[in-house]
Amino acid sequence: MQPDFFQAHHYPVLLLIGLAVFPRITLLFVGGPFGVFHWLGWLIAPHLLVAILATTHYWDTNPVLCVIAWFVAFAGTGGESRAARRGWRWRGRRREAAVVVA
């Protein structure tokens, strides 16, 4: 049986915050050796990769943590896409305003 998440890592709360807020950077430093599918998940949907890895490693010892990881994964992936669309709209409006002023 694998150890608990909080026993397996030196700074578990800092790691959880990093995985929730900056999953790509945190996975680069903590993730370990990646295969092809891990790199694909890292590029496309890092929050989902974190949830999948958490479920496969810690479901037996921390099921609540895994469920929270899935909630963060779906909220984070959806939030990133909405923020990206909003950013493109904002840039377009700013360019239009610059053209009208000039």
Residue pairs with C-beta under 8 A, 6 or more apart in sequence:
1 60
1 61
2 8
2 57
2 58
2 60
2 61
3 61
4 58
4 61
4 62
5 12
5 54
5 58
5 61
5 62
5 65
6 12
6 62
9 15
15 26
15 30
18 25
18 26
18 30
19 26
19 27
19 50
19 69
20 72
20 76
23 46
23 47
23 49
23 50
23 76
24 42
24 46
27 42
27 46
27 49
27 50
31 38
31 42
31 53
34 42
38 49
41 48
41 49
41 52
42 49
45 73
45 77
47 72
47 73
47 74
47 76
47 77
47 80
48 73
48 77
50 69
50 72
50 73
51 66
51 69
51 70
51 72
51 73
54 65
54 66
54 69
55 66
55 69
55 70
58 65
58 66
59 66
